């Protein structure tokens, strides 16, 4: 390890020490009881809610996957995906956040499976179990992409083996999540969201300057057929640097496929929990404004780092997987070693802020919803916390196995997990909040239909090619919604207590809106 690498390491170690310090600071409050550990006692402020929701959501995908995709195929794929995510962020805060916060308090829920189970007043906990299994399956995949991002970062930065660095990253994230729970995770996510956006904007500015200015970057991007267009996609050579074939038309189905990413927000537990954990419902309005500004700036900067990368000598890659290093390479190329270390800590910030969320939510699904909810209903808070930590270790091992292949792209791993959670939970969240006729059998059927369709479409339909290559989230989301609607119409209306509770939540919202006028 040379002197430059040592400076990188020192900067990253300082950053990690700050993250650990936050975990230790919140450890006592987090371990007070299960609600404090999993939801922070509903004490988040509006800025922490907004920043932690976005930081936990974006992960290493934002700093590595999105710039890599933009570098590889140009503006269309990355651009339309970002537009879909920005719209989804805004609508999720606008439509879902306040009513979910209110409803989760009404039914005394502090996990997503809790909410579904209590919302429909189930006695046999079938819905709770299915929701917990959906979280376990898809969050294991999601956590894997975070560990993959960390492994690629250290392998690229220090020339160390990918597998070894991925394992070290997993151990660090596991230990950190053990310590602090939801409050520590949310507080550190606030700091990490700031690091991420500052690093992105700084690297973009320096990359543009190195490339010769905005005009030069645009002229170079336009020289590759389809690269700087939202209606065409580029086709780069995998054997020659900056050599492209003829661009391909980016049709309406491709655009809808990318925009469909926004639907995923309605079912993302790591975001929905922030809505449930904020200290006051009215503060979600400010959170929405902060979140959408952060999302637009961060994703815009990430995309154009990839676009600009094609104009910078030395940022040369022959595969999409390799191109996911463009942010790291730009940081080490343009910044002094210490600052480059802090910029690369942004990748760690993104990966850690997401993986600890995924691990914590998965642990809560097993310990709170399966262990206490089904296996041992009189389990103490201490037993639940120990069960959660054992679960954390098991899920981390599963994520490590999924992340073992260094050639897999972060973007591809993320897209599958995002689709599974979005289609499994998203339609049911919307129906449960806004249609009182939604029935318990329909909730079960819809959740199973959404999750299963993601697997079926990805593994069976997508390989057919052509129009069938549309992102699996879109058909799975629509299918789940149809199943919920149809099954609700053909099954018995919910019991009076469930309907009355729905009306109470709706009435409370009306009273709050009137008092704010």
N, C-alpha and C positions, 0 to 999 in steps of 0.2 A: 504494500500500500504506500503510495507516494505522498508528498507533502500536500498536494491539492486534495487528494482523497481524505486525508486526515482533517483538513479544514471543513470539507463537506460533512464528515462524520461528526465533528464537534458541533456544528450548527444543528444538525438533526438530533444529536443527543440533548442539546439544550431544549429543543422543542419538545422532545419526548418527556423530558423531566417536567416541563410545565404541564403536560397532559396528565402525567402520573400525580403531580401535586394536586390537580383538580380532583382526581379520583379519591385521594386520601382525604381531602378537605370535606367531601360530601359523604364519606364512608359511614360516619355515625348516623347521619340522617337517613341514609339509604337503607341501613340495616335495622331501622326502628321496627318496621313491620313490612308485610308483603306489598301493601299499597304504596308505601314510600319507595320501596325498591323498584317496583315495576312502573309506577306512574308519578313518582315524586310528590305525592300528596296534593296533586293538582295545584302546583304553585308556580308554574312557568309564567314569565312575563311575555309581552307581545314580541319583543325583539328576539329573545331567546327562542320562542316558539317558531318564529319565521325562519331564523337562521339555522336552527337545529333541524327543522323539518327538511329544509333544502339540502343541508350538508349531509344528513343521514341518507337522503334519497339519491344524491348525485354520485357519490362514491368515486372510486378511481376511474370510472367510466368517463367522468367529465374532463379530467386532466389528461387521460391517456386514450381511452376508447374513441371519444368524439373527435379530437384533433387528428387521430390516426385515420379515422374514416374519411374526414374531409381531405386530408392529404392524399388518400388513396384514390377516391373516386370523384372528388370535387364537391361542389356546393349542394347538389340536389338532395342526396341521401341525408347528409348531416343537417342541411338547412330545414327541410320539411319536418324532420324528426324534432328539431329544436322548436319549430313553430308549434307543433302538436303538443309538446311538453309545456311550453309557455302558456298556451290556452288552457291546457288541462290543470296546470297549477292555479291559474286564476279562478277557473270554474269550481275547482275543488274547495278552495277557500270561500268562495262566494256562496255556493249552494250547500255544501255538506258540513262545513266546519261548525257553525253555530248550533245547528240542530243536533249534530252528533254529540257535541259537548253537553247540551241540555239533556238529551236522551240517555247518555251514559251515566249521568248523575241520577236521573230518575230511576233507572233500573239497577243502580249500584254496580256498574261494570268498570273495571280498569284494565281489561285486555279486550281484544277484538272478539275472540271466542266467547268471553264473558258476555259481551254486548249482544251477540247473536242469540246465545242461550237464554239470557234473561229477557231480551226483547220479546221472544216468542213463548216465554214461560215454560220451557220444556222440562220434563221430569226425568226422562231417560238419558239425557245428555248426548244424544246422537249427533245433533248439530254441532255442539261444542267439540266433540271428538273429531268430526270431519274437518272443522275449521282448524283445529290444532294440527292435524296431519297435513293439511294444505300448507300451513306455515312451515312445518318441519321440512317438507320436501323442497319447496321452492326457496326458502331462506337458506337452506344448505347450499343450493346452487348459487344464490346471490352472494353468500359469504365467500364462496370459492373465487368469484371474480375479484373480490377485494384482496384476498390473499395472493391471487395471481398478479395483481397490480403491484403489490409490495415486492413480490419475488422478482418481477421484471425490473422494478426500480433499482434494487440493490445489485442485481446481476449486471445491469447496464452501467451503473454508477461506479461500482467498486470492482467489477470483473469477477465477482464471486459466483459460485454455483447457484442457479435458479432455485433448485429444490431446497437447498440448505437455507437460503434466505426466506423462502416462502414458509418454511417450518418455524424459523425464528420469529417471523412476523405473526404467525398464528399463536405462538406462545405468549407474545407480548399482548396481543389483543385479548386473549383469554384471561390473562392475569388482570388486565385493566378492568374488564367487565366484571370479574369477580369482586373487585374492590368497591366500585362506586354506584352501580345500578343506574337508574333512569336519570336522576339529577346530575350525576357526574357526566353521564353520556351527553345530556342536553347542554350542560355548561361548556364542556369541551367542544361540542359541535358548534357552539356560538363562536368560539375562538377560531376553530378550524374553517368555518365558513368565511371569515374575514381573511385568513391566510390564503385560502383558495382563490378568492376573487382578486386580491392584490397580486398574487403570483401570476394569474392569467393575464391581467391587464398589463403588468410590467413586461412579461415575456413577449406579448404581442407587440407592444411599442418598440422594444429593442429589435425584434425580428423585422419589423417594417423598416426601421432605420438601417439595419444591416443589408436588407434587400435593395435599398436605394430609394425608398419612399413609396407612398401609396400608388402613385401613377405607374411606377415600374412593376409593382406587384400585380396590379390589375391587368396591365398589358401582357405580362408573362402568363397569368392565369388564363386569359382569353386566347392565348396562342395554342392551348391544348383543347381539342374539340370536345365540347360538353363539360369542361372542367369548371367554368365560372357561370353556370346556368342552372336555373331551377327547373328547367324543362328538358334537360338532357343530362346524361351521366357519362363520365369519362371511362375509358377502358385502358388502363395502364399496362405496359409490358412488365412481365415478371422476370425478364432477363436483361433489360437495358434501362438505365436510369433516365427518367424524364422522356421516355418514348411512349407514345400513345397510339392506339388504333382509332378508328372512327368512333365518335361518340354515339351512344344509344339513346333513343327517345325515352323520356321519362313521362309515362302516361298517367292517366287519372287514377288507375288502380294502385300504381306505385306511390302516388301522392297520398291517397287515402290510407295506404298501408303505413306510411310514415306518420301521418297525422293521428293515426290510431294509438300511437304511443301515449297521447294525452288521456285516453280512456283509462289507462293503467292507474292514474292517480286516485281514482275513486275506490280502489281496492288495496292501496299500499298501507299496511299496518304501521310502518315506521312514521308515516305522515299523519295518519288518522289518530295515532296515539298522542301526537302533539296537540291536536284539537281537543282531545279529551283531557289533557294535562294542563291546559292554560288556566290561570287563576280566575279569570272573569271572561264571560262570553263576549262582552262588548269589545274587548281588546283584540279580538280576532280581525276586526276591520283594519286596524293598524298593521297587524301581522300580514294580512293579505297584500297590502301595499308594499311593505318591505320585501316580502317574498318574491313578488313578481319583478321588482326592480333588480333584485339579486340574480334571479334566474335569467333575465334577458341579458344583463351585462356578462354574466359568467359564460353562458352558452355561446353568445356572440363572439366573445374573445376566444373561447376554445376552438370554435369552427375556423376562425380566421388565422389562428396559429397554424392550423393544418394547411390552409390555403396559401399563406405566406411562406410556409416551409418549402414549397416547390420552387421558390425564388431564391432561397438561401443556399449558397454553396456549402456542402458538408452535411446537409440534412437530406441524405439520399437513402432510399429504402426500396427493396425489391419484393415486399409482401405487405399485406395489410397488418399482419401481426408485428412485423418489424417497425412499421410506420407508427405504431402506438408509442414508440419511444421519442417522438418528435418534440414533445414538451420538455422531457428530461434533457435531451441533447441540446435544445435551444438554451435552456437554463445554464448548462455547464459551458456552453460556447460564449454566451454574452455577458454573464455575470461574474464578478469576483468569486472565488471559491466559497467564502463564508456565506455570501448572499445566495449563491447557487444552492448551497446546502439548505438554506431556509426555503427557497423556492421549491426544491424537491421535497422538502417536508410537507409542501402542499399536497403532493401525491399521497404521502402517508396520512395527512390530515383527512383527505377524501376517503381513503380506504378504511382508516380506523373509525372515522365518524359513522361510516355505514356498517362496517362489520360488527361493531359493538352493538349497534341497534338491532341488527339481524339476529345476533346471538341471544341478546336479552329477550327479544320478542319470542324467539323459538323456545327459550328456557321457560318463559312464563306460560307458553302454550302447554308444555308438558307438566310443569310443577303445579301451577295454579289451576289449570283447566282439566288435566287428565288425572294427576295424582290426588289433589285435594277435591276436585270436582267429581271424580268417579271412583278412584281406588280407595282413598282414605279420607272421607269427608270431614273427619274431626282432626285432621292434621294441623299441628301448630304452625305459626309463622316461621319458626326456626326450622322445622322439618321441610317446609315448602322452600325456604331459601337454600337448604342443603340439596334438595332435589334439583333445584334450578341449576346449581353449580355443577352437579354431575352431568346434567343434560348439556350444559355449555361445553364441557369437555368432549362429550360424544359427538355433538354437532360440529365442533371444530375439527375433529378427526375426519368426519365425513367431508367437510369442505376442503380439507387438505387433499384428500383422495381425488376429488373432482378437479382441483386446481393443479394436479400433478403434471399435466401436459403443458409445457411452456409454449407450444406452438398454437394453442387455442387463443382466439381473440377475446379480449375483454368485452367488446361490444356484443359478440355472439352469445356469450354466457349470460350477459345482462338481459338481452332481449328475451331469452327463454324464461328466466325467472320473473321478469316484469310481466310477461304475458300470463303466466300461471297465476300470480297473485291478483293481477288486474281483472282477469276473467272469473277467477274463483270467488272473489269477494266484491268486486266493484258493482255488478248489477244488484246483488243482494243488499249492499249498503244503501243504494239509491231507493230500491223498492221498500226496504224496511223503514226508511226515514220518511218517505213521501206517499206511500200507498197503504192505507190501513187494511185493505182487503188482502194483503199478502199473507199467505197461510204458512203454517209450520211445514207441512209436506212440500210445499213449493220452495221453501227456503233450502231444505235438504236437497231436493232435486236440482235446483238451480246451481248450487255450489258444486255438486258433483259434475253436472253437465259442463260448467265452465272450465273446471280443471281438467277433466277428461278430454274435452275438445282441443285444448292446447296441445296435449300429447298426440292426439289423433291427427290434427292438422299438420303439426310439425313433422311427424314421422311418416305419415301415409300420404297426405295430400300435397304438401310442399314439394316433394320429390317429383311430382308430375310435371312441374314447370309451368311456364306460360302464366295465365291468369291465376293459377293455383298457388303461385309463389307469394301471394299476399301475406302480410304479417299475421301470424296465427292469433294474435290478440283480438283483431277485429271480428272474425267469424265466431270465435269462442265467446266474446262478450255479447254479441247479438244472440247467439244460441242460448246462452244462459238466461238472458233477459226474456226471451220468448218462452223458455221452459217455466220460469217463475210466473209469468203472466198467465199462461195456459193452465198450469197446474192449480194456481190460485182460483181460477174461475170454476174448475171442476172438483174442488175439494171444499169441505165445510168451512164456513166463515169463522174467523178467529173468535174465541170466547169473549164475552162482554168485558172482562177485566182488561184484556189486551187492547181492545178497541177504545175503552175509556182512557187507558194510559196514553195511547196515541193522541187522542184529542186533548189531553192535559198538556202534553208536550207542545202541541201545535198552539194551544191557547196561551201558554207561557211565552212563546215566541212573539205572538201578536202583542201581548202586554208590554214586552221589552221594547218592541219597535215603537209602540205608541209613546212610551216614556222617554224615548230618545229623540222624539220629534221636537 
